[in-house]
Amino acid sequence: AQAWDDRIAQLLDLLPRRVGESIAWLRAPSRRWVRIPAALLLILGGFLAVLPVFGLWMLPLGLALLSEDLPGMKPSLERSARWLEARWLRVVAWWRGRA
């Protein structure tokens, strides 16, 4: 769970200041009443990716927000993030090797 929190903190540092502050505001423990409905709406929007405004980017963001209230999700999300990161690095290495 701590690895996931560290990963989120690193990602927040990479975001524009205003966006990072908004997400940090949502992650505060007292914002649970806003965070859970927002997470559920983002997850639902992720399944509506065929529509113009919605997209698959909403699904992982919703799951990450929901993990603040369901700590059992954090280890699985961290494993998934590590797997995706490893695959991405392999694709990048392959792509650079082609040139």
C-alpha positions as CSV (number, residue, x, y, z in Angstrom):
1,A,0.0,0.0,0.0
2,Q,2.9,2.4,0.8
3,A,4.4,1.8,-2.7
4,W,1.1,2.8,-4.3
5,D,0.9,6.0,-2.2
6,D,4.5,6.8,-3.1
7,R,3.8,6.2,-6.8
8,I,0.7,8.6,-6.6
9,A,2.8,11.2,-4.8
10,Q,5.4,11.1,-7.6
11,L,2.7,11.3,-10.3
12,L,1.2,14.3,-8.5
13,D,4.5,16.1,-8.7
14,L,4.6,15.6,-12.5
15,L,1.2,17.2,-13.0
16,P,0.5,20.9,-13.5
17,R,0.2,22.6,-10.1
18,R,-3.5,23.2,-10.3
19,V,-4.4,19.7,-11.3
20,G,-2.1,18.2,-8.6
21,E,-3.7,20.4,-6.0
22,S,-7.2,19.3,-7.1
23,I,-6.3,15.6,-6.8
24,A,-4.5,16.2,-3.5
25,W,-7.7,17.9,-2.3
26,L,-9.8,14.9,-3.3
27,R,-7.3,12.5,-1.6
28,A,-7.8,14.1,1.8
29,P,-9.6,11.8,4.3
30,S,-12.3,14.3,4.9
31,R,-13.3,14.4,1.2
32,R,-14.6,10.8,1.2
33,W,-18.2,12.0,0.5
34,V,-16.9,13.7,-2.7
35,R,-14.3,11.1,-3.7
36,I,-16.4,8.0,-3.7
37,P,-19.1,9.3,-6.1
38,A,-16.4,10.9,-8.3
39,A,-14.5,7.6,-8.5
40,L,-17.7,5.7,-9.4
41,L,-18.6,8.2,-12.1
42,L,-15.1,8.0,-13.5
43,I,-15.2,4.2,-13.6
44,L,-18.6,4.4,-15.3
45,G,-17.3,6.9,-17.8
46,G,-14.4,4.6,-18.5
47,F,-16.8,2.0,-19.8
48,L,-18.4,4.6,-22.1
49,A,-15.2,5.1,-24.0
50,V,-16.9,5.0,-27.3
51,L,-18.5,8.4,-26.7
52,P,-16.4,11.5,-27.6
53,V,-15.9,13.0,-24.1
54,F,-15.4,9.8,-22.2
55,G,-12.3,7.6,-22.5
56,L,-10.4,4.7,-21.0
57,W,-8.3,7.2,-19.1
58,M,-11.2,7.6,-16.7
59,L,-11.1,4.0,-15.5
60,P,-7.7,3.9,-13.9
61,L,-8.2,7.3,-12.4
62,G,-11.5,6.2,-10.8
63,L,-9.9,3.0,-9.5
64,A,-7.0,5.1,-8.0
65,L,-9.5,7.4,-6.3
66,L,-11.5,4.5,-5.0
67,S,-8.4,2.8,-3.6
68,E,-8.2,5.7,-1.0
69,D,-11.3,4.2,0.6
70,L,-10.7,0.5,-0.1
71,P,-7.1,0.0,0.9
72,G,-7.1,-3.7,-0.2
73,M,-7.1,-2.3,-3.8
74,K,-3.7,-0.6,-3.4
75,P,-1.5,-3.7,-3.7
76,S,-3.3,-4.9,-6.8
77,L,-3.1,-1.5,-8.4
78,E,0.6,-1.2,-7.6
79,R,1.2,-4.6,-9.2
80,S,-0.7,-3.6,-12.3
81,A,1.2,-0.3,-12.5
82,R,4.5,-2.1,-12.3
83,W,3.4,-4.6,-15.0
84,L,2.3,-1.7,-17.3
85,E,5.5,0.2,-16.6
86,A,7.6,-2.8,-17.5
87,R,5.7,-3.5,-20.7
88,W,5.9,0.2,-21.7
89,L,9.7,0.2,-21.2
90,R,9.9,-2.9,-23.3
91,V,7.9,-1.3,-26.1
92,V,10.0,1.9,-25.9
93,A,13.3,-0.2,-26.0
94,W,11.9,-2.2,-29.0
95,W,10.9,1.0,-30.8
96,R,14.2,2.7,-30.3
97,G,16.0,-0.5,-31.4
98,R,14.1,-0.4,-34.7
99,A,15.6,3.0,-35.8
